Amino acid sequence: MKRTSKALIAGATALIVVVGTAFSAQDKYTLKSAGGIAFADFRGYEDWAVVSSARTDEVLKVIVANPAMIKAYKAGVPKNGQLFPEGSKIVKLQWKPKKSSEAPFAVDVPDVFTQAFVMEKDSKRFPKTGGWGYALFNYDAPSDKFVVDPSPVDCGQACHVRVKTKDYIFHPYQKR
């Protein structure tokens, strides 16, 4: 009887741990877009170097790139007529802005994070879109979860074709 009780308690404890883990924080790196872009391919983007920033009426943006792309930028790409190397990755992070309540001057600062727009250079996987794959991962602050945006697979390409001569990249590496 003791062994059965201990086995039941151990089994129930294991089940609670598994179920509790399943309902805990989301692993955003399990997400994959319809076009085959995995969020996991951008693991570590939080620590990538800043390329540029931008602002629209609705959002503040910070653009970061992986080391391969930063190296290419520093070598003069795309101004020198060269293309970004295979494996280049760039992420546009977007926040809703708010007025700073602490600064002694008027300044907008990030408030609620809204999305991560990602691009990955892989000419074999994405030959129809200039070698770039695009995906948008929306963030829902109340649930603290990311979801794949339902936009069409070529949605990013539709905008970025305007800068085809810059290897489909809008933002230059900003002087520091």
Residue pairs with C-beta under 8 A, 6 or more apart in sequence:
25 144
26 144
26 145
26 146
28 39
28 137
28 145
28 146
29 38
29 39
29 40
29 43
30 39
30 40
31 38
31 39
31 137
31 146
31 147
31 148
32 38
32 39
32 148
33 135
33 136
33 137
33 148
33 149
33 153
34 148
34 153
35 126
35 133
35 134
35 135
35 153
35 154
36 125
36 133
37 118
37 120
37 133
37 134
37 135
39 116
39 118
39 135
39 137
39 146
41 89
41 118
41 120
42 66
42 89
42 91
42 116
42 118
42 120
45 64
45 66
45 89
45 91
45 116
45 118
48 64
48 65
48 66
48 67
48 70
48 91
49 64
49 65
49 67
49 70
50 62
50 63
50 64
50 174
51 63
51 64
51 65
51 69
51 70
51 73
51 90
51 171
51 172
51 173
51 174
52 62
52 63
52 171
52 172
52 173
52 174
53 60
53 61
53 62
53 63
53 174
54 60
54 61
54 63
54 171
55 61
55 97
55 108
58 96
59 94
59 95
59 96
59 97
59 114
60 94
60 95
60 96
60 97
60 108
60 109
60 110
61 92
61 93
61 94
61 95
62 92
62 93
63 90
63 91
63 92
63 93
63 171
64 90
64 91
64 93
65 73
65 88
65 89
65 90
65 91
66 87
66 88
66 89
66 90
68 85
68 87
68 88
68 89
69 84
69 85
69 88
69 89
69 90
69 121
70 173
72 82
72 84
72 85
72 88
73 172
73 173
74 173
75 82
76 82
77 83
77 84
77 167
78 84
78 165
78 166
78 167
78 169
79 172
83 131
83 167
84 121
84 167
84 169
85 121
86 121
86 122
86 123
86 131
87 121
87 122
88 120
88 121
89 118
89 119
89 120
89 121
90 118
90 119
90 169
91 116
91 117
91 118
91 119
92 116
92 117
92 118
93 113
93 115
93 116
94 113
94 114
94 115
94 116
94 117
95 110
95 111
95 112
95 113
95 114
96 110
96 111
96 112
96 114
97 108
97 109
97 110
97 111
98 108
98 109
98 110
98 111
99 106
99 107
99 108
99 109
100 107
100 108
100 109
103 109
112 141
113 139
113 141
114 138
114 139
115 136
115 137
115 138
115 139
115 149
116 136
116 137
116 139
116 146
117 134
117 135
117 136
117 137
117 156
118 134
118 135
118 136
118 137
119 132
119 133
119 134
119 156
119 160
119 168
119 169
120 126
120 132
120 133
121 131
121 132
122 131
122 133
123 131
125 133
126 132
126 133
128 154
129 154
129 156
129 157
129 168
130 157
130 160
130 161
130 164
130 167
130 168
132 156
132 157
132 160
132 168
134 153
134 154
134 155
134 156
134 157
134 160
135 148
135 149
135 156
136 148
136 149
136 151
136 155
136 156
137 146
137 147
137 148
137 149
138 146
138 147
138 148
138 149
139 145
139 146
140 146
140 147
157 168
160 168
160 169
160 170
161 168
163 169
163 170
166 172
